[in-house]
Amino acid sequence: RIWADDTRAPILQSLADKFLADYNVALVVEDLGVVQDIRAQVLIAVPAGEGPDIYIGVHDWLGALVESGLAAPLDLGAKADSFVPSTLDAFTYTDGKLYGVPYATENLGFFYNTDLVPEPPTTWDQVLEIARALKAEGKVEYAIAIGGDPGYNSFPMQSAFGGYIFGKDEAGALNPGDIGLGSEGEITAVTWMRDAVVEGLMPETTDYDTNHALFETGKIPFLMAGPWALERIRASGVPYAVANSFPDNAAPLLGVQGFLVNPLSENVLLAQAFLTEYVATDEVMKTLYETGNRPSAFKSVLAITEDADLKAMGASGANAVPMPNIPEMGSVWGAWNAGITIAITGQETPEKAMADATQQIKDLIVGALKGMVNLPGSYQDQAGCGAAWDPACVATDLTKGDDGLYRITIDMPAGDWEYKVALDGSWDVNYGSDGALNGPNYTISMAAAGPVTFVYDPATFLVTTE
């Protein structure tokens, strides 16, 4: 029994007849929608003994899965040599054991407008030099823009100057006690970004649609984007190419998708055999690549990749840093994004913003914000928070009443907004508009600015407004 997403499920189901003939075991593949929806179901079903034998997941889930005993260690044997090494590193946890069979990778690539810039720049300073000249000629508005959450989407800038998330111990395992977001290299990187904003070479906003549109309309010559953006960039008609490396040979963050095995299954060995004998083959891995629009984790498939953009992204991700897969990473996202946003918008100096972000992460890791009930959302930077979607912002922290309900009255700005409920100052536990873990965003429309009282019921995980 396999849990998969809607793209991979048909491919796996096509293996059923051969598996039945070889092992006399029926293969049942269940389509759970999108990959991100599988995690919540695994956390609920596997401990109850109702989970699948195999499920699709992402490597940075390992912290929650391994610590909860929901993923089995795997041995690929000789097949390990068939995989890109960094993908196996990503699915290797701090105990040195492998917990997933990777099939696809994703990382940012460095896009450049080939009409404006015939050859890609080799340094970040050259990015600005080229743009200064183009801007002086009236051909562009900015040099580059950050297209989404700034922590992830500007990481190649951060890594180029020596910034990092977590250091490593002597054994090479991630060390949550060494947080690099307040390091000298990180401060230098964020200062570089802020200086670019002040000079008018980078916009303050990190809005995904706004900044992708700048590239698609020729208003910026450079953009960092992932394979998920290829469809819209191609449809825009902008002349572009993806460089084989980032300026200063900087490293992006690496995400890896793969197959994991339920350790409580009665078929652990059979599940591993299915993955090594039926999935880890040239034919199946090639089909997974062709339907997934992501670079393959399988060496032979990556070598024959014909899509120039995916091939270039694979090359630029050769030195990629796997997204940290330890539980403490859940405490990083909100503070990291907020710190960079606060710095590049000039609300605080880079030193102060990143020091505050680091302290917030430390507090989250030790549980200092345990018990916080928050309403992170798109409105927060208009309501007293340094940035939007910050689950640890004290300005949107709800207060528990005598009736057991949590309330807060917020002066909401006019417009259409989205929000969720987040607990303990992080995204590890959050509830959506259906009361479900990791559920969809709430929406609220304000014809005019005014106070709104939000009421959270911890019994139903739902929010109502007054």
BELTA-V682317 format. One record per residue. N is the residue number from 1. RES is the residue in one letter. SS is DSSP state (alpha for helix, beta for strand, coil for the rest). Layout:
BEGIN
n & res & ss
N & RES & SS
N & RES & SS
END
This chain:
BEGIN
n & res & ss
1 & R & coil
2 & I & beta
3 & W & beta
4 & A & beta
5 & D & coil
6 & D & coil
7 & T & coil
8 & R & coil
9 & A & alpha
10 & P & alpha
11 & I & alpha
12 & L & alpha
13 & Q & alpha
14 & S & coil
15 & L & coil
16 & A & alpha
17 & D & alpha
18 & K & alpha
19 & F & alpha
20 & L & alpha
21 & A & alpha
22 & D & alpha
23 & Y & alpha
24 & N & coil
25 & V & coil
26 & A & coil
27 & L & coil
28 & V & coil
29 & V & beta
30 & E & beta
31 & D & beta
32 & L & coil
33 & G & coil
34 & V & coil
35 & V & alpha
36 & Q & alpha
37 & D & alpha
38 & I & alpha
39 & R & alpha
40 & A & alpha
41 & Q & alpha
42 & V & alpha
43 & L & alpha
44 & I & alpha
45 & A & alpha
46 & V & coil
47 & P & coil
48 & A & coil
49 & G & coil
50 & E & coil
51 & G & coil
52 & P & coil
53 & D & coil
54 & I & beta
55 & Y & beta
56 & I & beta
57 & G & beta
58 & V & beta
59 & H & alpha
60 & D & alpha
61 & W & alpha
62 & L & alpha
63 & G & alpha
64 & A & alpha
65 & L & alpha
66 & V & alpha
67 & E & alpha
68 & S & coil
69 & G & coil
70 & L & coil
71 & A & coil
72 & A & coil
73 & P & coil
74 & L & beta
75 & D & coil
76 & L & coil
77 & G & alpha
78 & A & alpha
79 & K & alpha
80 & A & alpha
81 & D & alpha
82 & S & alpha
83 & F & beta
84 & V & coil
85 & P & alpha
86 & S & alpha
87 & T & alpha
88 & L & alpha
89 & D & alpha
90 & A & alpha
91 & F & coil
92 & T & beta
93 & Y & coil
94 & T & coil
95 & D & coil
96 & G & coil
97 & K & coil
98 & L & beta
99 & Y & coil
100 & G & coil
101 & V & beta
102 & P & beta
103 & Y & beta
104 & A & beta
105 & T & beta
106 & E & beta
107 & N & coil
108 & L & coil
109 & G & beta
110 & F & beta
111 & F & beta
112 & Y & beta
113 & N & beta
114 & T & coil
115 & D & coil
116 & L & coil
117 & V & coil
118 & P & coil
119 & E & coil
120 & P & coil
121 & P & coil
122 & T & coil
123 & T & coil
124 & W & alpha
125 & D & alpha
126 & Q & alpha
127 & V & alpha
128 & L & alpha
129 & E & alpha
130 & I & alpha
131 & A & alpha
132 & R & alpha
133 & A & alpha
134 & L & alpha
135 & K & alpha
136 & A & alpha
137 & E & coil
138 & G & coil
139 & K & coil
140 & V & coil
141 & E & coil
142 & Y & beta
143 & A & beta
144 & I & beta
145 & A & beta
146 & I & coil
147 & G & coil
148 & G & coil
149 & D & coil
150 & P & alpha
151 & G & alpha
152 & Y & alpha
153 & N & alpha
154 & S & coil
155 & F & alpha
156 & P & alpha
157 & M & alpha
158 & Q & alpha
159 & S & alpha
160 & A & alpha
161 & F & coil
162 & G & coil
163 & G & coil
164 & Y & coil
165 & I & coil
166 & F & beta
167 & G & beta
168 & K & beta
169 & D & coil
170 & E & coil
171 & A & coil
172 & G & coil
173 & A & coil
174 & L & beta
175 & N & beta
176 & P & beta
177 & G & beta
178 & D & beta
179 & I & beta
180 & G & alpha
181 & L & alpha
182 & G & alpha
183 & S & coil
184 & E & alpha
185 & G & alpha
186 & E & alpha
187 & I & alpha
188 & T & alpha
189 & A & alpha
190 & V & alpha
191 & T & alpha
192 & W & alpha
193 & M & alpha
194 & R & alpha
195 & D & alpha
196 & A & alpha
197 & V & alpha
198 & V & alpha
199 & E & coil
200 & G & coil
201 & L & coil
202 & M & coil
203 & P & coil
204 & E & coil
205 & T & coil
206 & T & coil
207 & D & coil
208 & Y & alpha
209 & D & alpha
210 & T & alpha
211 & N & alpha
212 & H & alpha
213 & A & alpha
214 & L & alpha
215 & F & alpha
216 & E & alpha
217 & T & coil
218 & G & coil
219 & K & coil
220 & I & beta
221 & P & beta
222 & F & beta
223 & L & beta
224 & M & beta
225 & A & beta
226 & G & coil
227 & P & alpha
228 & W & alpha
229 & A & alpha
230 & L & alpha
231 & E & alpha
232 & R & alpha
233 & I & alpha
234 & R & alpha
235 & A & alpha
236 & S & alpha
237 & G & coil
238 & V & coil
239 & P & coil
240 & Y & beta
241 & A & beta
242 & V & beta
243 & A & coil
244 & N & coil
245 & S & coil
246 & F & coil
247 & P & alpha
248 & D & alpha
249 & N & alpha
250 & A & coil
251 & A & coil
252 & P & coil
253 & L & beta
254 & L & beta
255 & G & beta
256 & V & beta
257 & Q & beta
258 & G & beta
259 & F & beta
260 & L & beta
261 & V & beta
262 & N & coil
263 & P & coil
264 & L & coil
265 & S & coil
266 & E & coil
267 & N & coil
268 & V & alpha
269 & L & alpha
270 & L & alpha
271 & A & alpha
272 & Q & alpha
273 & A & alpha
274 & F & alpha
275 & L & alpha
276 & T & alpha
277 & E & alpha
278 & Y & alpha
279 & V & alpha
280 & A & coil
281 & T & coil
282 & D & alpha
283 & E & alpha
284 & V & alpha
285 & M & alpha
286 & K & alpha
287 & T & alpha
288 & L & alpha
289 & Y & alpha
290 & E & alpha
291 & T & alpha
292 & G & alpha
293 & N & coil
294 & R & coil
295 & P & beta
296 & S & beta
297 & A & coil
298 & F & beta
299 & K & alpha
300 & S & alpha
301 & V & alpha
302 & L & alpha
303 & A & alpha
304 & I & coil
305 & T & coil
306 & E & coil
307 & D & coil
308 & A & alpha
309 & D & alpha
310 & L & alpha
311 & K & alpha
312 & A & alpha
313 & M & alpha
314 & G & alpha
315 & A & alpha
316 & S & alpha
317 & G & coil
318 & A & coil
319 & N & coil
320 & A & coil
321 & V & beta
322 & P & beta
323 & M & coil
324 & P & coil
325 & N & coil
326 & I & coil
327 & P & alpha
328 & E & alpha
329 & M & alpha
330 & G & alpha
331 & S & alpha
332 & V & coil
333 & W & alpha
334 & G & alpha
335 & A & alpha
336 & W & alpha
337 & N & alpha
338 & A & alpha
339 & G & alpha
340 & I & alpha
341 & T & alpha
342 & I & alpha
343 & A & alpha
344 & I & alpha
345 & T & coil
346 & G & coil
347 & Q & coil
348 & E & coil
349 & T & coil
350 & P & alpha
351 & E & alpha
352 & K & alpha
353 & A & alpha
354 & M & alpha
355 & A & alpha
356 & D & alpha
357 & A & alpha
358 & T & alpha
359 & Q & alpha
360 & Q & alpha
361 & I & alpha
362 & K & alpha
363 & D & alpha
364 & L & alpha
365 & I & alpha
366 & V & alpha
367 & G & coil
368 & A & coil
369 & L & coil
370 & K & coil
371 & G & coil
372 & M & coil
373 & V & beta
374 & N & beta
375 & L & coil
376 & P & coil
377 & G & beta
378 & S & coil
379 & Y & coil
380 & Q & alpha
381 & D & alpha
382 & Q & alpha
383 & A & coil
384 & G & coil
385 & C & coil
386 & G & coil
387 & A & coil
388 & A & coil
389 & W & coil
390 & D & coil
391 & P & coil
392 & A & coil
393 & C & coil
394 & V & alpha
395 & A & alpha
396 & T & alpha
397 & D & beta
398 & L & coil
399 & T & beta
400 & K & beta
401 & G & coil
402 & D & coil
403 & D & coil
404 & G & coil
405 & L & coil
406 & Y & beta
407 & R & beta
408 & I & beta
409 & T & beta
410 & I & beta
411 & D & beta
412 & M & beta
413 & P & coil
414 & A & coil
415 & G & beta
416 & D & beta
417 & W & beta
418 & E & beta
419 & Y & beta
420 & K & coil
421 & V & beta
422 & A & beta
423 & L & beta
424 & D & coil
425 & G & coil
426 & S & coil
427 & W & coil
428 & D & coil
429 & V & coil
430 & N & beta
431 & Y & beta
432 & G & coil
433 & S & coil
434 & D & coil
435 & G & coil
436 & A & coil
437 & L & beta
438 & N & coil
439 & G & coil
440 & P & coil
441 & N & coil
442 & Y & beta
443 & T & beta
444 & I & beta
445 & S & beta
446 & M & beta
447 & A & coil
448 & A & coil
449 & A & coil
450 & G & beta
451 & P & beta
452 & V & beta
453 & T & beta
454 & F & beta
455 & V & beta
456 & Y & beta
457 & D & beta
458 & P & coil
459 & A & coil
460 & T & coil
461 & F & coil
462 & L & beta
463 & V & beta
464 & T & beta
465 & T & beta
466 & E & coil
END
